Amino acid sequence: MSESPTLDQLRTEIDALDARIVDALNQRAKIASAVGRLKASQSSDFHVPSRERAVYERVALLNEGPLPDEALRSIFREIMSACLALESPVHVAFLGPLATFTHMAAQQQFGLSAQLVPQKSIPTVFEEVEKGRALYGVVPVENSTEGMVSHTLDMFVESDLKITAEVLLEVSHDLLSRTGRMEDVRKVYSHPQALAQCRHWLEENLPNVPLVDVASTALAAQIVAEDLNAAAIAGCSAAEHYGLKVVRSRIEDQVNNFTRFIVVSRKLAEPSGNDKTSILFSVKDEPGILYRMLEPFARRGVNLSKIESRPVKTKAWEYIFFLDMVGHVSEQPVGEAIEELRGFCQFLKILGSYPKAR
């Protein structure tokens, strides 16, 4: 009867495997650098998001466990991020500051080796990409509890940037302070949406404590790091970044609290086989127009996943519509339905076709 391996033997096997992994990673990096040089000689785009998605899908097909697919996806995201940085660093502008949920979404999409640059506002994120100082921009567009982020939607009216990806991030809010004690909390700082998402918890647990709106959850944490009698509502990354303690964790009112972020760039994304298309348009105010603008999609079996209206700021009682649908604009049913809709519109803009978030 064979004996079970000892702890030292198992560790020796792990060390040998680690050495092979390091060697394989460096071989991959050398090939990635060669790819980068070839792309440069051909004036090709060095960053191709559809290629990254194909890698994730192939890795999932190869996976026989015990590692879950999501763990392998995270590992390969960082591998590709590091290899891409050898070709050419990917500059990404995001709505800052550091340690915000938007920062976390940018890291989730582009990995830790990308050059992530915080911006003070959503318009400056768009400006950085429009002027070519960043290849991509990341901004919030929708929360499952509080709805659409109006500043982001309004930017698309004037901007020609395209949506090339979306990121879904589960948002969990913690109450943070320097002491970690509830009895020390005399004031609570946070972004207005975070305060709204924790409204009932605050009413029940801190009913007489003033709530202060600030520009971001990370700024709230930064302020609280200097005040013993204040607390911030922010994510766990803000606690780590600013050296705060958790007073209470997961204080959001809705358990399934997700925020949707979009990635914008100057180019349309290639079809991935599992896409979403977003458009904005305005129509003439006349009887039956709502039916006529939706009917081209229903007739072709195009699934509409969201419709949102925003008032036109220069004209009272006129509206711009934002519409999300399943499919890529290059697919015949989607493309034909959009072109038929265009005939009813005062203007119509395709915001992008991009892979649906996992």
C-alpha positions in Angstrom: 0.0 0.0 0.0 1.5 3.3 -1.1 2.0 6.1 1.4 0.3 9.5 1.1 2.7 12.3 0.0 4.1 14.4 2.8 3.6 18.1 3.1 7.1 18.8 2.0 6.6 16.6 -1.1 3.4 18.4 -2.1 5.2 21.8 -1.6 8.0 20.6 -3.8 5.5 19.7 -6.6 3.9 23.1 -6.3 7.3 24.8 -6.5 8.0 22.9 -9.7 4.7 23.8 -11.2 5.2 27.5 -10.3 8.5 27.4 -12.2 6.8 26.0 -15.3 4.0 28.6 -15.0 6.6 31.5 -14.8 8.4 30.1 -17.8 5.2 29.7 -19.8 4.1 33.3 -18.8 7.3 34.8 -20.1 7.1 32.8 -23.3 3.6 34.2 -23.7 4.8 37.7 -23.0 7.6 37.4 -25.7 5.0 36.3 -28.3 2.7 39.1 -27.3 5.5 41.6 -27.8 6.1 40.1 -31.3 2.4 40.6 -32.0 2.7 44.2 -30.9 5.6 44.8 -33.2 3.7 43.2 -36.1 0.6 45.3 -35.4 2.8 48.5 -35.3 4.3 47.7 -38.7 0.8 47.2 -40.2 -0.7 50.2 -38.4 -3.2 47.9 -36.8 -5.0 48.5 -33.5 -2.9 47.0 -30.7 -5.9 46.5 -28.4 -8.7 44.3 -29.7 -11.4 43.7 -27.1 -13.0 40.9 -29.2 -9.7 38.9 -29.0 -9.7 39.2 -25.2 -13.3 37.9 -25.1 -12.3 35.0 -27.3 -9.5 34.1 -24.9 -11.9 34.1 -22.0 -14.3 31.8 -23.8 -11.6 29.4 -24.9 -10.2 29.2 -21.4 -13.7 28.4 -20.0 -14.1 25.6 -22.5 -10.7 24.2 -21.6 -11.4 24.4 -17.8 -12.0 21.0 -16.2 -11.8 22.3 -12.6 -11.4 22.5 -9.7 -10.8 26.3 -10.4 -14.1 28.0 -11.3 -14.4 29.8 -14.6 -14.6 33.2 -13.0 -11.3 32.6 -11.1 -9.5 31.7 -14.4 -11.1 34.7 -16.1 -9.6 37.0 -13.4 -6.2 35.3 -13.7 -6.1 35.6 -17.5 -7.4 39.2 -17.4 -4.2 40.1 -15.5 -2.0 38.0 -17.8 -3.4 39.8 -20.8 -3.2 43.2 -19.1 0.5 42.7 -18.3 1.3 41.4 -21.8 -0.6 44.3 -23.4 1.4 46.7 -21.3 4.6 45.3 -22.9 3.1 46.2 -26.4 1.8 49.6 -25.5 0.2 50.8 -22.2 -3.5 51.1 -22.4 -4.5 54.6 -21.1 -8.0 54.6 -19.5 -9.8 57.6 -18.1 -12.3 57.0 -15.4 -14.6 58.9 -13.1 -12.4 59.3 -10.0 -10.9 59.5 -7.6 -9.1 56.3 -6.7 -11.0 53.6 -4.8 -14.4 54.5 -6.2 -16.7 51.8 -7.7 -15.9 53.2 -11.2 -12.2 52.6 -10.4 -13.1 49.0 -9.5 -15.0 48.6 -12.7 -12.1 49.9 -14.8 -9.7 47.4 -13.0 -12.2 44.6 -13.7 -12.3 45.5 -17.4 -8.7 46.3 -18.1 -6.6 44.7 -15.3 -4.1 46.2 -13.0 -1.4 46.8 -15.6 -3.5 49.3 -17.6 -2.7 53.0 -17.0 -5.9 54.1 -15.1 -6.2 57.8 -14.8 -8.9 59.3 -12.5 -10.9 62.3 -13.8 -13.0 64.9 -11.8 -16.2 64.6 -13.8 -18.0 62.6 -16.5 -17.4 65.4 -19.1 -13.7 65.3 -18.6 -13.6 61.5 -19.0 -15.3 62.0 -22.5 -12.9 64.9 -23.3 -9.8 62.8 -22.5 -11.0 60.1 -25.0 -12.2 62.5 -27.6 -8.8 64.3 -27.6 -6.9 61.0 -27.8 -5.2 61.3 -24.4 -6.9 58.1 -23.3 -7.9 55.1 -25.5 -10.9 54.3 -23.3 -13.1 56.0 -20.7 -15.2 54.3 -18.0 -18.3 56.0 -16.5 -21.4 54.8 -14.6 -24.6 54.7 -16.6 -27.2 52.9 -14.4 -27.9 51.6 -11.0 -30.4 48.8 -10.3 -31.8 50.7 -7.3 -31.6 54.4 -8.3 -31.9 54.2 -12.1 -30.0 55.9 -14.9 -27.1 58.3 -14.4 -28.4 61.4 -16.3 -25.0 63.1 -16.7 -23.7 60.1 -18.7 -26.8 60.0 -21.0 -26.6 63.7 -21.6 -23.0 63.5 -22.8 -24.0 61.3 -25.8 -26.2 64.0 -27.3 -23.2 66.0 -28.3 -20.3 63.4 -28.2 -19.4 61.1 -31.1 -17.8 58.5 -28.8 -19.0 54.9 -29.0 -19.9 52.4 -26.3 -17.5 49.5 -26.8 -18.2 47.5 -23.6 -20.3 47.4 -20.4 -19.3 46.2 -16.9 -21.7 45.1 -14.2 -20.4 45.5 -10.7 -22.2 44.4 -7.5 -22.2 47.4 -5.3 -21.9 46.7 -1.6 -21.8 49.7 0.8 -20.0 49.7 4.2 -20.1 52.3 6.9 -16.5 53.3 7.6 -14.8 55.4 10.2 -11.4 55.9 11.9 -12.5 54.2 15.2 -14.9 51.6 13.8 -17.4 52.4 16.6 -21.1 53.4 15.9 -21.3 55.7 19.0 -18.6 57.9 17.5 -20.5 58.7 14.4 -21.8 62.3 14.4 -22.0 62.9 10.6 -22.1 60.7 7.5 -20.5 61.6 4.2 -21.1 59.9 0.8 -22.2 60.3 -2.8 -25.9 61.1 -3.1 -26.6 57.8 -4.9 -24.9 55.8 -2.1 -26.8 57.7 0.5 -30.1 57.0 -1.4 -29.2 53.3 -1.6 -28.8 53.1 2.2 -31.7 55.4 3.1 -33.7 53.0 5.2 -30.7 51.6 7.1 -29.6 55.2 7.9 -33.2 56.1 9.1 -33.3 53.1 11.4 -29.8 53.1 12.8 -28.6 56.8 12.6 -31.9 58.7 12.5 -30.6 62.1 13.9 -27.2 62.1 12.2 -26.7 64.7 9.4 -26.0 63.3 6.0 -23.5 65.2 3.8 -23.4 64.9 -0.1 -19.9 64.8 -1.6 -18.7 64.1 -5.1 -17.8 60.5 -4.6 -17.7 57.7 -2.1 -13.9 57.8 -2.2 -13.9 61.5 -1.4 -16.1 60.7 1.6 -13.6 58.2 2.8 -10.8 60.7 2.4 -12.6 63.3 4.4 -13.4 60.8 7.2 -9.8 59.7 7.4 -9.2 63.2 9.0 -12.3 63.2 11.3 -12.8 61.0 14.3 -16.5 61.9 14.6 -17.5 61.2 11.0 -18.3 58.1 8.9 -18.3 57.5 5.2 -20.5 55.2 3.1 -18.1 53.6 0.6 -16.8 50.3 -0.7 -14.2 47.9 0.9 -11.5 49.2 -1.4 -11.9 52.7 0.0 -11.4 51.3 3.5 -8.2 49.7 2.5 -7.0 52.8 0.6 -7.7 55.3 3.3 -7.0 53.1 6.4 -10.5 53.1 7.8 -12.3 50.5 9.9 -15.7 49.0 9.1 -18.4 50.1 11.5 -21.1 48.0 9.7 -20.8 46.1 6.5 -23.3 45.7 3.6 -25.8 48.5 4.7 -27.4 48.9 1.3 -31.2 48.5 1.4 -31.4 46.2 -1.6 -29.3 43.0 -1.5 -29.0 42.8 -5.3 -27.6 46.2 -5.9 -25.7 46.4 -9.2 -24.2 49.4 -11.1 -23.7 49.2 -14.8 -20.7 51.0 -16.2 -19.9 51.6 -19.9 -16.6 51.8 -21.7 -16.4 54.5 -24.4 -13.9 54.9 -27.2 -13.7 56.4 -30.7 -14.3 53.1 -32.5 -17.1 50.7 -32.8 -16.6 47.2 -31.3 -16.5 44.1 -33.6 -19.4 41.6 -33.2 -18.8 39.0 -30.4 -21.8 36.8 -31.0 -23.5 38.0 -27.8 -24.0 41.7 -28.2 -26.1 44.7 -27.2 -26.8 47.8 -29.3 -27.6 51.3 -27.9 -29.1 54.2 -29.8 -30.5 57.6 -29.0 -33.1 59.4 -31.1 -35.9 62.0 -31.0 -39.3 61.8 -32.8 -41.9 64.2 -33.8 -44.7 64.6 -31.2 -47.7 63.2 -33.0 -50.5 60.6 -32.4 -49.3 57.0 -32.5 -45.6 57.8 -32.7 -44.7 55.6 -29.7 -46.3 52.6 -31.4 -44.6 53.3 -34.8 -41.1 53.7 -33.2 -41.3 50.3 -31.5 -43.1 48.3 -34.2 -40.0 47.8 -36.5 -38.3 46.0 -33.7 -41.3 43.8 -32.8 -41.9 42.8 -36.4 -38.3 41.6 -36.7 -38.2 39.9 -33.3 -35.5 42.2 -31.9 -35.6 42.2 -28.2 -35.6 45.6 -26.6 -34.0 45.5 -23.1 -34.4 49.2 -22.1 -36.0 52.4 -23.1 -35.3 55.7 -21.3 -36.4 59.2 -22.1 -34.7 62.5 -21.2 -36.1 66.0 -21.7 -34.5 68.1 -24.5 -32.9 71.0 -22.5 -33.4 73.6 -25.3 -37.1 72.8 -25.9 -39.9 72.4 -23.3 -41.9 69.1 -23.4 -39.7 67.4 -26.0 -37.7 64.3 -25.3 -34.8 62.2 -26.4 -35.1 58.5 -26.2 -32.3 56.0 -25.3 -32.9 52.5 -26.4 -31.0 49.2 -25.8 -31.6 46.1 -27.8 -30.1 42.6 -28.1 -27.9 42.1 -31.1 -25.2 43.9 -33.1 -26.0 46.7 -35.6 -24.2 44.6 -38.3 -26.9 41.9 -37.9 -29.7 42.3 -40.5 -32.8 42.4 -38.2 -31.1 45.0 -35.9 -29.7 47.1 -38.7 -33.0 47.1 -40.7 -35.1 48.0 -37.7 -32.9 50.9 -36.8 -33.0 52.2 -40.4 -36.8 52.0 -40.5 -37.0 53.8 -37.2 -34.7 56.5 -38.6 -37.6 57.5 -41.0 -39.7 58.6 -38.1 -36.9 60.5 -36.3 -35.8 64.1 -36.2 -32.4 62.6 -35.5 -30.9 59.2 -34.6 -27.5 58.2 -33.4 -26.1 54.7 -32.9 -24.1 54.8 -29.6 -22.5 51.5 -30.2 -22.8 47.7 -30.4 -20.8 45.9 -27.7 -20.5 42.6 -25.8 -23.1 42.1 -23.2 -21.7 42.1 -19.7 -21.3 38.8 -17.9 
